[in-house]
Amino acid sequence: MDRKEFIRKGLMGTGMFITSAAIGDTLKNDIDEIQPLEPIGYNHLPNESSLILENTVLHKANSRGHANHGWLDSHHSFSFANYYNPDRMHFGVLRVLNDDRVDAGMGFGTHPHDNMEIISIPLEGDLEHKDSMGNTAVIKKGDIQVMSAGTGIYHSEYNKNKDRLTKFLQIWVYPNKKNVTPRYDQITLNEADRHNKLQQILSPNANDEGVWIHQDAWFHLGRFDKDFTTDYKLKKSGNGIYAFVIKGDINIGNIQLNERDALGIWNTSDISIIANTPDAELLLIEVPMTV
């Protein structure tokens, strides 16, 4: 099947389309689409008000792109679909971080992806996943889902519950290998293991903690008591760290972040973390800054 036919079949009966930068003939829609990047780099203006380093970028929650489709309410940390900001295309190989809310009984119809590592982190409720590899599964809070789209897959995601919404983070990372065999995985983590510590949920190594992807990236989740402090040391030279506050108030160095704020830092070996509120939650995304 050629690429145009792959895209056309993915659109049939769904009214939506999700594409990676590898697809040249892009079909437009108003829900899910990303712009191609060439070359991949930092693509951020420095944070001029930084109190700690010059090599930072601050993304306040209310500065994100926003799209409300009724059944889907989505906030975009980076350019996505109808939200386009040339200064917010990506952070290194981190291309998408969407904060999604899906209404009861609604979801994403069958659509294609290729050459992208796709990670889903449920925050509330659950989603039913089906894909062209034959996988059918439900992900819920405490789970981590990963797909290597590789040479191409179709999948759908639905909130089958009739009485409650679903909230989840949808994250896309450019892989370090193209056209790999598509794969799917999900695991259930012990959320107690992230109390006052950083729980690794993703790495490049299939034998390490969490899920794995085709990229030198590490993800961690932490849930902290008020005034808890810790440090994070980056795993690989040349990587940057993107800190996204899921809940509460947290300081990264001397910069205060509130709920859904994010701070990207590069050219550093470690960061310090202080929780300013009880039950503060943080997602750390360490990624290469160039391919």
N, C-alpha and C positions, 0 to 999 in steps of 0.2 A: 504494500500500500504506500503510495507516495505521500509526501507531507501535506499537500492540499487536501487529499482525500481523507487523511487522518484527522485534520482539523474539521472538515465538513461533517464527517460522521460523528465527531464529538459534539457538534452543535445540534444534531438532529433531536428535536423534541425537548431541548433543555432551555433555550433562550439565553444561555450563558456560555462563556468561554474563558478558560484560564490558559495562559501561554507563558513560556519561558523565553529568554532572550535568544535561544537557539532557533526559534521559529521565525523565518524571514517574512513569510506572507501573513501578516498579522490581521486578524479580523477584529473590528472594533465592537465594544459593548460598554455598558456603563456599570458593570459590577466587578469583574476580575480580569485584570490585564496588567502586564508590566512592560516598561519601555526597555529596549535593548541598550546595553552599555558597552562602550568601546573607547578606550580601554577601561578596565576596572581599576580603580584607585581609591583614594580617600574620599573625594567628592564631598567635602564638607568645608564650610567656613569655620575657622577657629573660633573658640569661645572667648570673645574679647574680655568678658568680665570674669574669667576664670581666676579663682583664688589660689590654685595649686600649680597648674601647669599650663603652658601655652598650647600643648597638643591635646586639647579637649574640645568637645562640642556638646552643648547642652540642648536637649529637646524637652521643653516643658509640655505637659500633657495637653494643654489647650492650644498648642501650636501644631498638633498633628493634623493630617488630613482627615476629613470626616465624610462618611456617606451613609445616609439612612434610606434604605430601600423598603422600609416598613417591616418586613419579616427579618431583614438583616440590618443591623446597626454596626458599623465598622469604623474604627479609628486606625489610621495608617501612619506608622512612624516614618515610612519612606514612600516616595512616589509610587502610586498604584491606581489602576483604573483611571477615573476622571481626576484624581488628585495628582498634579504634576508640579514638582518644585525642583528645579535644577540643582539646588544646593542640598537636596535631601533625596538623593537617588539610592544611596546604599552606604554602608559602613564596612569598608573592605569587601569581603565576599558575603557579608550579611545583606541580602537584597530586600527581604520583606519581613516586617514584624507587624502583623495586624491583630488588633484587639477586637474580637468579634463577639457579637451577641446574636443568637439565632432563636427566633420565636418558636413556641411549641408547634409541633407538626410541620415544620418547614425545614428547608435545607438546600444544599447545592446539588443540582442535577448532575448527571454523568458528563464529565469534561476531561480533556487530555492535559497531560504534562509531559515534558521530556527534559533531560539533562538538568535536573534540579534536585537538591536534597530538601525534603519537606518534613517539617517537624510540627506536630500539634500537641499542645499542652492544655488539657481541659482545666478550667477553673471552677466551673459550676455546671451541674447537669451532665448529660452525656450525648454522644453522637454515634450513630450507626454508620459504619464504613463498609462500602463494597467496591471492589476493583476488578479490572480485567485479568488479574492474576488468579482470580478465584477466591480471594479473601473476603470474608464477611465477619465483621467484628464490631463490638461496641466499646468505645473509649469513654472513660469517666474520670472524675477528679481523682488524682493519684496516679493516673496512667501517663505514659509518654508514648507517642506514636511517631514512627519515622517511615518515610518512603524514599527510596532512591528511584527517581523516575527514569533515569538512564535513557534507553532507546525509545521509550514511550509507554505510557500507561493511560488508562481511563479510570476514574473513580468518582464516587458520589459520597456525600456526607449529609445525614439527615438527623434532625432532632425528632425522634419518634414519640416523645412524651407529649401528651395532650394538655398537660396542666402546668408545665414549667418551661422556662427558657434555658438555653445553654450558653455558657460563656467559655471561650477558649482563645488561646494565643496561637496564631498561624504564622510559622516562621519558615522562610525559604533561604537556603544557603547555596551559593554556587559550588559545584563539586570540583575536586582536583583531577577527576577522570571523566571524560565524556563517553557517552554511548555504552555505559555498563549495563549488565543485565538488571532489569528492574527488580526490586525486592521490597518487601513489607515486613515490619516488625512492630511489636508493642510490648511494653512491660508494665507491671504494676509495682510501684515503689512503696516503701514504708515511709509515710510522711513524718513519722516520729524521728527518723534519721536526719531530718533537716532542722530540728529544733536546736537553735544556738550553734549551728554549724552549716557549712556549705556542702550540700549533698550533690555529688556528681551524677548527672542524669544523661550525659552524652559525651562521647569521645571519638577519636579516630580508630580505636582498637576494639575489635569484637570481643576480646577477652577481658576488657576493662569494665568498670561499673557503668550501668545504664545502657542505652542504645548506642549504636555507632553509625557514622556516616562517612562518605568518601570526601573527607576534608580534615585538615589539621585544626579541628575546632573542639572546644570543651564547653559544655553548659553545666551550670550549677544552680540549684535552688536553695534558698535559706529562709528560715522563719525564726525571728529573733525576739527575745525579751527586750524591754526598754533598757537602754544604756549598755546593751551588749556590744562588745567591740571584737573585731577580728580583722585579719589581713588576707588578701588573696594574692598569690604569686602566679604570674603568667607561666604557662607551661612551655611556650615556645617563643624564642626570639623572633621579632618581626610581627608578632601578633598584636592585636589591640583588644580592648575589653569594652563591651557595651553593657552597661548596668541599667536594668529596667525595674523600677519599683512597682510591684504588683499591689502592695497594700502598705499603708502607713507612711511614716517619714523616716528617711535614712540619709546620713551624711556619707559621701564618698570624699575622703580627705576633708577639705573645708567647704565643700559645696553641698548645700542642703537640697535634697530631692524629696518631693512630695509624691503622693499616689499617682502612678502612671507617668511620672517624669522619667527621663532617661539621660544618661551621661556616657558619651563615648570618649575613650582615652587611648592614645597610642604612644609609641616611643617611651614606654615605661615598663618596669619589671614587676611592679606590685602596686596594689591599692589598699587603702585602709577603709574600713566600714564601721559605722556607728549607727545603731538603731536608736531613734529618738522617740518612738512610740511603742506601746506594747503590741506584740503579735505582728511586727513589721515583716513583710515578705519581699524578697529580692530575687530576680533572675539575672545571672551573670552569663554573658555570651562572649566567649573568647574566640576570635577568628583571625585568620591571616588578613593583612591589610592590602595585599596585592596577590594576584594569581601568579 
